[in-house]
Amino acid sequence: MSTKFTFPKTLLILGILILSTQGFSQMEAAKWKAQLSLGINHPDGSGYPRPFYAKDINFPTVNLGVQHMFKERLGAKLDFGFNRFSSLNDTPAFKTNYTRINAQIVYDASSWMRPISYRMGLVGHAGPGYSIIKPLGIYRDNTNSYLNAMAGIEVHYGITRSLSVFADTSFIYGFAKDFDPITDGYGSFNGNLWTFTVGVSVSLSGCYYCD
């Protein structure tokens, strides 16, 4: 018994095969990603002992991470961040390095952006981490470290299936104790931090030749 294919039926089958292949490629491309971003930070003013004050906007903030998606929308990432901030004018001079490492849950809500553009994506991330504070100069011995919790939102724009540019805004809450005695805190920091960065996200799995 032979099967007769009509022209519309053949087109329908080809369309399904193409869409299935594209969906598989996109899923594979999203499975593993590397991210690099650069931007600015805003330290919470309450995180310094007086009379120390940091600038409202500081540069640089550098974030580097690896992300793995377990499902289409749910994944995890491990990322490292470096931040530097310095003293406000007419206050005691200092510079401080703020380094962190976080393990975060990732939720891809890109379907919410489809009515705007199929190239746009929306990703939320949150998770615990560890912050390391290192003052520079004469206060370099006043180091500090503590646990943190981080949460943020990324807005992506796809250049190809394996490459996107994104903007990220994040808040890092520090679980730090007050300085005791206060002189140990000079040049150090035990507060919260806002960051804003722009960067690139590159696929590390699949879809190498599909762009």
C-alpha positions as CSV (number, residue, x, y, z in Angstrom):
1,M,0.0,0.0,0.0
2,S,1.6,3.3,-1.2
3,T,1.3,6.6,0.5
4,K,0.6,9.6,-1.8
5,F,2.1,13.0,-0.7
6,T,0.3,16.1,-1.9
7,F,2.2,19.3,-2.3
8,P,0.5,21.0,0.8
9,K,1.1,17.9,2.9
10,T,4.8,17.9,1.9
11,L,5.2,21.6,2.8
12,L,3.6,20.9,6.2
13,I,6.0,18.1,7.0
14,L,9.0,20.1,5.9
15,G,7.8,23.0,8.0
16,I,7.5,20.8,11.1
17,L,10.9,19.3,10.6
18,I,12.5,22.8,10.2
19,L,10.8,24.2,13.3
20,S,11.8,21.1,15.3
21,T,15.4,21.4,14.2
22,Q,15.5,25.1,15.1
23,G,13.9,24.5,18.5
24,F,16.5,21.8,19.2
25,S,19.3,24.1,18.1
26,Q,18.1,26.9,20.3
27,M,17.8,24.6,23.3
28,E,21.3,23.3,22.8
29,A,22.7,26.8,22.3
30,A,21.1,27.9,25.6
31,K,22.3,24.8,27.6
32,W,25.8,26.2,28.6
33,K,26.7,29.9,28.4
34,A,29.6,32.1,29.4
35,Q,28.9,35.7,30.4
36,L,31.2,38.7,30.7
37,S,29.9,42.2,31.6
38,L,31.4,45.6,32.6
39,G,29.7,48.5,34.4
40,I,29.3,50.6,37.5
41,N,28.4,50.2,41.1
42,H,26.7,52.1,43.9
43,P,27.6,51.2,47.5
44,D,25.1,51.8,50.3
45,G,26.3,54.8,52.3
46,S,25.5,53.1,55.6
47,G,28.2,50.6,54.9
48,Y,31.0,52.9,56.0
49,P,32.0,54.2,59.4
50,R,31.8,58.0,59.6
51,P,33.4,60.3,58.4
52,F,34.0,58.0,55.4
53,Y,31.7,58.4,52.3
54,A,32.0,56.7,48.9
55,K,31.0,58.2,45.6
56,D,27.5,57.5,44.4
57,I,28.7,56.1,41.1
58,N,31.9,54.1,40.9
59,F,33.8,52.3,38.1
60,P,34.6,49.5,37.4
61,T,32.3,46.5,38.1
62,V,33.3,43.4,36.2
63,N,31.2,40.2,36.3
64,L,32.2,36.8,34.8
65,G,30.1,33.7,35.0
66,V,29.1,30.3,33.6
67,Q,25.4,29.3,33.2
68,H,23.8,26.0,32.8
69,M,20.1,25.5,31.9
70,F,18.5,22.3,33.3
71,K,15.2,23.0,31.6
72,E,14.0,25.5,29.0
73,R,13.3,28.1,31.7
74,L,15.2,26.9,34.8
75,G,18.9,26.8,35.4
76,A,21.8,27.8,37.6
77,K,25.0,29.8,37.3
78,L,28.3,30.4,39.2
79,D,29.6,33.9,38.8
80,F,32.4,36.1,40.1
81,G,32.3,39.9,40.5
82,F,34.9,42.5,41.1
83,N,34.0,46.0,42.2
84,R,36.0,49.1,43.2
85,F,34.8,52.2,44.9
86,S,36.6,55.3,46.2
87,S,36.0,58.3,48.5
88,L,33.7,61.2,47.9
89,N,35.4,64.6,47.4
90,D,36.3,66.5,50.7
91,T,36.1,63.3,52.8
92,P,39.0,61.0,54.0
93,A,40.6,59.4,51.0
94,F,40.3,55.7,50.4
95,K,39.8,53.0,47.7
96,T,38.2,49.7,48.4
97,N,38.0,46.4,46.4
98,Y,34.8,44.4,46.7
99,T,35.1,40.9,45.4
100,R,32.2,38.4,45.5
101,I,31.4,34.9,44.3
102,N,27.7,33.6,44.0
103,A,25.8,30.5,43.1
104,Q,22.5,31.5,41.7
105,I,19.2,30.1,40.4
106,V,18.3,31.3,36.9
107,Y,14.8,31.7,35.5
108,D,14.3,32.5,31.8
109,A,11.1,34.6,31.4
110,S,11.9,35.4,27.7
111,S,8.3,34.5,26.6
112,W,7.2,37.7,28.3
113,M,9.3,39.7,25.8
114,R,8.0,37.9,22.6
115,P,5.2,40.5,21.9
116,I,8.0,43.2,21.8
117,S,10.6,41.2,19.8
118,Y,11.5,37.6,19.3
119,R,15.1,38.6,19.7
120,M,14.6,40.0,23.2
121,G,14.9,37.9,26.4
122,L,14.3,38.4,30.1
123,V,16.2,36.5,32.8
124,G,16.0,36.7,36.5
125,H,18.7,35.4,38.9
126,A,19.2,35.1,42.6
127,G,21.3,33.2,45.1
128,P,23.7,33.2,48.0
129,G,27.4,34.1,48.0
130,Y,30.5,35.3,49.7
131,S,31.9,38.9,49.8
132,I,35.5,39.8,50.4
133,I,36.4,43.4,51.2
134,K,40.0,44.7,50.7
135,P,40.8,48.3,51.4
136,L,43.9,49.8,49.6
137,G,46.6,52.1,50.8
138,I,47.0,52.9,54.5
139,Y,43.9,50.9,55.4
140,R,44.8,47.7,53.6
141,D,44.9,45.7,56.9
142,N,41.2,46.4,57.5
143,T,39.9,43.5,55.5
144,N,36.4,42.1,55.9
145,S,34.4,39.2,54.6
146,Y,30.8,38.0,55.0
147,L,28.0,36.1,53.4
148,N,25.7,37.8,50.9
149,A,22.5,37.3,48.9
150,M,22.2,38.6,45.4
151,A,19.3,39.1,43.0
152,G,19.1,40.7,39.6
153,I,17.4,41.0,36.2
154,E,19.0,40.7,32.7
155,V,17.5,42.0,29.5
156,H,19.0,40.3,26.5
157,Y,19.0,41.0,22.7
158,G,20.0,38.2,20.5
159,I,22.5,38.9,17.8
160,T,22.7,35.3,16.7
161,R,21.4,32.0,18.2
162,S,24.7,31.6,20.1
163,L,25.4,35.2,21.0
164,S,23.5,37.9,22.8
165,V,24.2,41.3,24.4
166,F,22.6,42.1,27.7
167,A,22.1,44.7,30.4
168,D,22.0,43.6,34.0
169,T,20.9,45.4,37.2
170,S,21.6,43.6,40.5
171,F,21.4,44.1,44.3
172,I,23.8,42.5,46.7
173,Y,22.8,42.3,50.3
174,G,25.6,41.8,52.8
175,F,25.1,39.8,56.0
176,A,27.9,41.7,57.8
177,K,28.3,42.8,61.4
178,D,29.1,46.3,62.6
179,F,32.7,47.3,62.9
180,D,34.1,46.7,66.4
181,P,36.1,48.7,67.3
182,I,35.2,51.3,64.7
183,T,38.8,52.0,63.7
184,D,39.0,48.5,62.3
185,G,36.5,49.6,59.7
186,Y,38.3,52.6,58.2
187,G,38.5,52.1,54.5
188,S,36.4,48.9,54.8
189,F,32.8,48.3,53.9
190,N,30.0,46.2,55.4
191,G,26.9,47.4,53.5
192,N,24.9,46.6,50.4
193,L,25.8,47.2,46.8
194,W,23.9,48.0,43.6
195,T,25.5,47.2,40.2
196,F,24.6,47.9,36.6
197,T,26.5,46.2,33.8
198,V,26.3,45.5,30.0
199,G,28.0,42.5,28.5
200,V,27.9,39.5,26.2
201,S,26.5,36.0,26.6
202,V,28.1,33.3,24.4
203,S,26.9,29.7,23.9
204,L,29.4,27.0,24.9
205,S,27.2,24.1,23.7
206,G,25.6,23.3,20.4
207,C,24.6,25.5,17.4
208,Y,28.1,26.3,16.4
209,Y,27.3,26.5,12.7
210,C,23.7,27.5,12.7
211,D,24.1,31.3,12.7
